[in-house]
């Protein structure tokens, strides 16, 4: 009888191992699943480059993450060298399930020199790297997947023109089970057409999505937005210099949001950030700083900032008092 149970346990253990191996094999063979790739060939016209520069620098604010030499001891984390060279670390100390590094997106051999337009396109919009591995959604590819294809083409056209910086980026490592979950997140992008600027609210929503505003201004639990708290702020970040900063409530709630603001006040808030940053103040340990990319977004023209304001004012007011900074 003991031999029978021993043999049964052994067979059960083997069966479990085979099931696990089979499941992992299926996961690695089936995912990421983004459907059939379309071969992308971008014209790289001067018009595309100009549009792409505006989007990269001021709307998508790509370089804030893709430049590892940001000055963390300065107001608003300015950067002026090795732009696009990557290697900015995002780690477990920030509540992430692993350690991740931004990629080098310059046209260097350690960057995108050997990437085709198709490779870059699907990394940006589907979250799948050139070698087929999934990107952690800290890269907001789910937002870029909702943009107009032409705007994505323009971004690619522009980043092909920035100075090449040789910088070997460290390897990102997701912890278990996120390393497996990540494989199931990428999917085929569902693009939209950029609304006409005269359709102010729709155009503002488009820019709001492209700028990934809600990634910070809506609270999340295990990466999922909290239902009913859209745009209401409270997302918490740990500052390098000490303390915690939280995203603001940007709903049109009069008491706790921006319900009393005018379009002019909204635009002026961004422009004032540039003037403050020009004084180049040091942020001492325990002092307030903001992870909001004010300097990049302030470069948007008044029409675009005004459209974002119009969209926010059309959204649902949510009462949520946020303590922006805590030592």
FENCOR-V313850 format. One record per residue. SS is DSSP state (alpha for helix, beta for strand, coil for the rest). NEAR is the number of other ideal C-beta (glycine too) atoms within 12 Angstrom. D_LAST is the distance of its C-alpha to the last C-alpha in whole Angstrom. Layout:
BEGIN
ss & near & d_last
SS & NEAR & D_LAST
SS & NEAR & D_LAST
END
This chain:
BEGIN
ss & near & d_last
coil & 7 & 66
alpha & 8 & 63
alpha & 9 & 64
alpha & 10 & 64
alpha & 11 & 60
alpha & 12 & 59
alpha & 13 & 61
alpha & 14 & 59
alpha & 14 & 56
alpha & 14 & 56
alpha & 14 & 57
alpha & 14 & 54
alpha & 14 & 52
alpha & 14 & 53
alpha & 14 & 53
alpha & 14 & 49
alpha & 14 & 49
alpha & 14 & 51
alpha & 14 & 49
alpha & 15 & 46
alpha & 14 & 48
alpha & 15 & 49
alpha & 17 & 46
alpha & 19 & 44
alpha & 13 & 47
alpha & 16 & 47
alpha & 21 & 43
alpha & 20 & 44
alpha & 13 & 47
alpha & 16 & 46
coil & 26 & 43
coil & 31 & 41
coil & 22 & 44
coil & 30 & 43
coil & 15 & 47
coil & 10 & 49
coil & 23 & 48
coil & 18 & 49
coil & 12 & 50
coil & 26 & 48
coil & 13 & 50
coil & 28 & 48
coil & 17 & 50
coil & 23 & 47
coil & 18 & 49
alpha & 14 & 47
alpha & 17 & 46
alpha & 28 & 44
alpha & 24 & 43
alpha & 18 & 42
alpha & 28 & 40
alpha & 35 & 39
alpha & 27 & 37
alpha & 28 & 36
alpha & 39 & 34
alpha & 39 & 33
alpha & 31 & 31
alpha & 32 & 30
alpha & 43 & 30
coil & 44 & 30
coil & 37 & 27
coil & 40 & 29
alpha & 40 & 28
alpha & 38 & 24
alpha & 35 & 24
alpha & 40 & 28
beta & 36 & 27
coil & 32 & 25
coil & 24 & 25
coil & 33 & 22
coil & 25 & 20
coil & 25 & 17
coil & 20 & 16
beta & 26 & 17
coil & 31 & 16
coil & 35 & 17
coil & 34 & 19
coil & 31 & 22
coil & 30 & 25
coil & 15 & 29
coil & 16 & 30
coil & 30 & 31
coil & 35 & 31
coil & 40 & 31
coil & 35 & 32
beta & 38 & 29
coil & 31 & 28
coil & 37 & 24
beta & 25 & 23
beta & 31 & 21
coil & 22 & 20
alpha & 16 & 20
alpha & 14 & 16
alpha & 22 & 16
coil & 18 & 18
coil & 26 & 21
coil & 25 & 24
beta & 26 & 25
beta & 24 & 25
beta & 32 & 26
beta & 29 & 27
coil & 35 & 28
coil & 39 & 31
coil & 36 & 33
coil & 43 & 35
coil & 34 & 37
coil & 26 & 41
coil & 27 & 41
coil & 15 & 42
coil & 24 & 39
coil & 33 & 38
coil & 34 & 40
coil & 20 & 43
coil & 14 & 45
coil & 28 & 44
coil & 19 & 46
alpha & 29 & 45
alpha & 24 & 45
alpha & 27 & 43
alpha & 35 & 40
alpha & 38 & 41
alpha & 37 & 41
alpha & 38 & 37
alpha & 46 & 36
alpha & 41 & 37
alpha & 37 & 38
coil & 34 & 35
beta & 35 & 38
coil & 28 & 38
coil & 22 & 42
coil & 14 & 42
coil & 21 & 42
coil & 23 & 39
beta & 34 & 36
coil & 33 & 33
coil & 35 & 30
coil & 33 & 29
coil & 35 & 26
coil & 36 & 28
coil & 30 & 29
alpha & 35 & 33
alpha & 29 & 33
alpha & 34 & 32
alpha & 40 & 34
coil & 33 & 37
coil & 28 & 37
coil & 38 & 38
coil & 27 & 41
alpha & 26 & 43
alpha & 24 & 44
alpha & 37 & 40
alpha & 41 & 40
alpha & 34 & 43
alpha & 36 & 41
alpha & 45 & 38
alpha & 43 & 40
alpha & 33 & 43
alpha & 36 & 40
alpha & 44 & 38
coil & 32 & 42
coil & 25 & 42
coil & 30 & 38
coil & 19 & 39
coil & 22 & 39
coil & 29 & 37
coil & 19 & 38
coil & 29 & 35
coil & 17 & 35
coil & 29 & 32
coil & 20 & 31
coil & 16 & 32
coil & 30 & 30
beta & 21 & 30
beta & 28 & 29
coil & 18 & 29
coil & 12 & 32
coil & 15 & 33
alpha & 25 & 31
alpha & 24 & 33
alpha & 23 & 36
alpha & 23 & 34
alpha & 34 & 33
alpha & 31 & 37
alpha & 21 & 38
alpha & 28 & 35
coil & 33 & 37
coil & 22 & 40
coil & 20 & 42
coil & 29 & 41
coil & 18 & 42
coil & 25 & 42
coil & 23 & 42
coil & 16 & 44
coil & 29 & 42
coil & 25 & 42
coil & 15 & 44
coil & 19 & 42
coil & 12 & 44
coil & 17 & 42
alpha & 25 & 39
alpha & 23 & 37
alpha & 22 & 38
alpha & 30 & 38
alpha & 35 & 34
alpha & 31 & 34
alpha & 33 & 35
alpha & 40 & 33
alpha & 39 & 30
alpha & 30 & 31
alpha & 44 & 32
coil & 42 & 28
coil & 33 & 27
coil & 37 & 24
alpha & 32 & 25
alpha & 32 & 23
alpha & 35 & 20
alpha & 36 & 20
coil & 31 & 22
coil & 28 & 20
beta & 24 & 22
beta & 13 & 23
coil & 13 & 24
coil & 21 & 25
beta & 13 & 27
beta & 21 & 26
coil & 21 & 25
coil & 13 & 28
coil & 14 & 28
coil & 30 & 25
coil & 30 & 26
coil & 40 & 24
coil & 36 & 22
coil & 36 & 18
coil & 34 & 15
coil & 34 & 16
beta & 22 & 13
beta & 29 & 12
beta & 24 & 10
coil & 29 & 10
coil & 27 & 12
coil & 27 & 10
coil & 19 & 7
coil & 24 & 4
beta & 27 & 6
beta & 32 & 9
beta & 28 & 12
coil & 33 & 15
coil & 33 & 17
coil & 36 & 20
coil & 39 & 23
coil & 36 & 25
coil & 28 & 28
coil & 28 & 26
coil & 15 & 27
coil & 16 & 24
coil & 25 & 21
coil & 32 & 22
coil & 31 & 24
coil & 24 & 28
coil & 14 & 28
coil & 25 & 28
coil & 16 & 31
alpha & 24 & 32
alpha & 15 & 32
alpha & 18 & 28
alpha & 33 & 27
alpha & 26 & 29
alpha & 19 & 28
alpha & 26 & 24
alpha & 33 & 25
alpha & 23 & 27
alpha & 20 & 24
alpha & 28 & 22
alpha & 25 & 25
alpha & 18 & 25
alpha & 23 & 22
alpha & 28 & 22
alpha & 16 & 25
coil & 14 & 24
coil & 17 & 22
coil & 19 & 19
beta & 15 & 17
coil & 28 & 13
coil & 17 & 12
coil & 15 & 9
coil & 15 & 6
coil & 20 & 8
coil & 25 & 8
coil & 35 & 11
coil & 31 & 13
coil & 38 & 15
coil & 34 & 18
coil & 35 & 21
alpha & 29 & 21
alpha & 34 & 24
alpha & 35 & 26
alpha & 36 & 26
coil & 30 & 27
coil & 27 & 30
coil & 35 & 32
coil & 19 & 34
alpha & 19 & 34
alpha & 19 & 37
alpha & 33 & 34
alpha & 36 & 31
alpha & 28 & 33
alpha & 35 & 34
alpha & 41 & 31
alpha & 36 & 30
alpha & 31 & 34
alpha & 35 & 33
alpha & 39 & 29
alpha & 31 & 31
coil & 21 & 34
coil & 30 & 32
coil & 21 & 31
coil & 23 & 28
coil & 31 & 26
coil & 20 & 24
coil & 29 & 20
coil & 17 & 18
coil & 31 & 14
coil & 19 & 11
coil & 25 & 10
beta & 24 & 7
beta & 17 & 4
coil & 16 & 0
END
